[in-house]
Amino acid sequence: MTVLFWDIDGTLLTTAKAGVFAWEDAVRELTGREFELIRMRIAGLTDYQIAQRTFETLGIDTDAAFLRRFVDRYGELLPSSLPRKNGRVLPNVREILEHLRGRSDVRSYLLTGNTRAGAQAKLTHYELIQFFPDGAFAEDTSDRASIARRALDLARRGGAVAEDGVLVIGDTPHDIDCATAIGARTIAVATGGYTLEELEAHHPWRVFDELPAPDEFLRLIDESRSSRLKPAPTIA
């Protein structure tokens, strides 16, 4: 079985920064302070990491309970914020996912820095939720590699995973690095916050300006099975 781990923002879709409304409203509600998220480069960071940086920037001391309360409130506000901008599903994404539905030898999961609530809000709004049975999400301030290890464990609980059959699809160096941490390949796309050249510097298995057409993408999946890569480590 081949397993595909998908990032969300900048890979599957763009919200056109509609999530900023929910983020800044949550900051205002919980602290009474104004904050401009647009000033931070956040592509590839998890929601908890962005929250931590937000309050460091504001000079506000936090603990785990406060950060959880904040990201929970952000998740509650997100569904009503998404319609405020004209976001979209990115090129070839929906077509690829539709084609993958017909492949019994490929499973897709989410591997994202969003919280579960944030991911659900975005995928529901853009009508992609039906393609993903489950995934691994941000649960604390740990790095993306920890999310990747949970994602791999989840996939293995769902059935046998081919030795060279794990791929991460993402748009940032963080996605490439977390794939490396679990011995996976990365298909990187410059549809998010990083350029083609910035992604290439982190040596993904393949890199594109945008996801290729479905036939080409499926050819890549089949090609990955015949090329050697260090197997993903066993999760204790």
N, C-alpha and C positions, 0 to 999 in steps of 0.2 A: 504493500500500500504506500502510495506517495502522499505526503502531508504538506499542505500549503498553509503557511501562517501569514495572515494579512494584517498590515497596519491599516488605519482608517484615514486620518487627516492627511491630505496631500498624496494619498495613494489610491484609496477608493473614491474619495469625494473631497470637495472643498465646501466649507460653510460660508465662504466669502467673509470670514471673520465674524459671523453672527454670534458665535459663542462669547465674543468679547462683551456683549451686552449683559449676558448672564453672569460672567465673571466679575465685572465691575459693579453690578448691582449687588452681588453677594458680598463683595468687599465693603460696600457702603452700608449694607444692612448690619454686618457683624462688627464693624469698627467705627462707622461714622466718618470714614476717610474717603477721599477721592483717589482713584488710581487709574492710570492709563496703561493698560496691558500692551498696547501697540508698541510701547517703547522697549519691550523686551523681545529678544530672539528666542522663541519658545519651541520651534520646530524640533520634534524628536524627544522633547522632555515629557515626563509623565505629568498628569494633573497634580499629583502630590508634590513633585519637584517644582512645578510652576508656582504652586501655592506657597511653598517654603520660600522661594525667591521673592515672591510678591511681598510677603510680610517682612522679609529681611530688608527689602528696598524701603518699606514704610517705617522700618525701625521698630517693629512690633514683635515682642517675644511671643513665641507660640510653643505648644506642646502637641503631642500626637492627637489628643482628644479635640483640640481646637482645629487642627488641620482637617480632621475627619468631618467635623461639624461644617467647616467651610466648604469642602468639596461636595458634601451631601447637599448643601443648599444650592451650590452651583448646578448640580445635577437636577434639582427640582425646578430651577428657573430656566434651564436650557430649552425644553420643548417649546416654550412660548417665545424664546429669543430667535430660534432658527428661521422662522418665516420672515423675520425683519430684514434679511438680506437674500439676494438671489444666488444661493449656492447651487451646486450641481454635482452629479456623479461624473467622475473624470473619464476621459476617452477610453473606449473599449472595455471598461470595467464590467458593465452590465452584460455585455455580449459574452465576455469570457466566463463570467459566473454562470450564465445560462448554458453555455457549452459544457462546463464542468459538471453540471447536474447530470449529464448523460454518461459520466465516467464513474463506474463502480470501483475503479482502482485509485481514485483520488479523493481525498477529504480536505475540506477547507475549514480552518479555524481562525479566529481573531487573535492577534498578538499586538496589543495596543497599550499605549500609555494613558488612554482614557480609563475612567472608572467604568464599572459595568453599567451604571445608570447613564453615564454620558454616552457610552457606545450605543446603548439601546435607543436613546433619544435620537441620535444622528442617523443610525441605520433605519429606524422606523420612519423618520421624516423623509429620507431619500429612497425609501422603499427597497432596501437591500437586506433587511433583517432576515428574510426567509432563506438566504443563502448560507447562513452561519448558525450551526446548531449550538455552538459554545465557543469559548475562548479563554484567554488569560488577560487580566486587566490590572491596572494600577490599584494596589491595596494599601500602600504606604509609600514612604520616600525612597525605597530601595530602587536601584537602577534597573534599566530595561532588561539586562541579562537575567535578573531574578524572575522577571515576568516570562522570559523565554524558557527558562527551565521549568516553570509551572505549565507552560503551554505544551512543552514536549511530554511532560508527565501525563497531562490530560490526553494527548493524542495516543500515547501508548496504552493508556487504560481503555481506549476505544477499540483497540485491535493492533495487530502486528504492523510495524512501520518499517519500510524497506531501509536497509543499511545506509544507502545513499539517496534516500527518498524524502529528505526534509528540505524545504525551501522557504525562505522568508521574503515576502514582497513588501518593500518599503521605500520611503523617499528621503531618508536622512542617514548620515553616518551612524547614528545610534542604532538603526535597524541592522546595518551591516555588522556592527560590532556585536550586537546581541546574537546574530546568526552565528558568528564565529565562536561565540561562547558555548554554543550547543552543537558545534560541528556541522552546521547547516550551510547551504549556499544562499546567496542573496540575489534576487532580481531587483535591482534598484531603478527607480524612475525619478526623473528630475521634474516632477509635477508639483512639488511642494516648496519647501523653503531653502533648498540647496540646488546648486547648479550641477550640470553634468560633470564638470571638472572637479568640483568638490567631492562628489560621490566617487568618481574614479580613483581619487587619491586614497580611498579606503579599500580598494581592491575587491569590489563585489564580483560575483561570478559572472553576471551580465548586467549591463546598464543601458538604459534607454531614455530618450527625451520624454516619452510617454509609453504606457503599456502597448505592446504590439497587438495586431489584430488577433482574433481568437485562434485561427489556424496556426499562426506563428507561435503564439503563446503555448498551445498544446504541444507543438513540436519541441519547444524548449523543455517542457515537462518530461517528454519521452527521452530527450537527449540527456537530461540530468541523470537518468538511470544507468546510462552506459559510460559515464565518465566518473573517474575515481575521486573521492574526497574522504578525508578523515571522518569515520563514523561519528554520529552524535553520541555523547557520553551517556552512560546509564545513570539514571536518577536514583539515588539511594532512598 
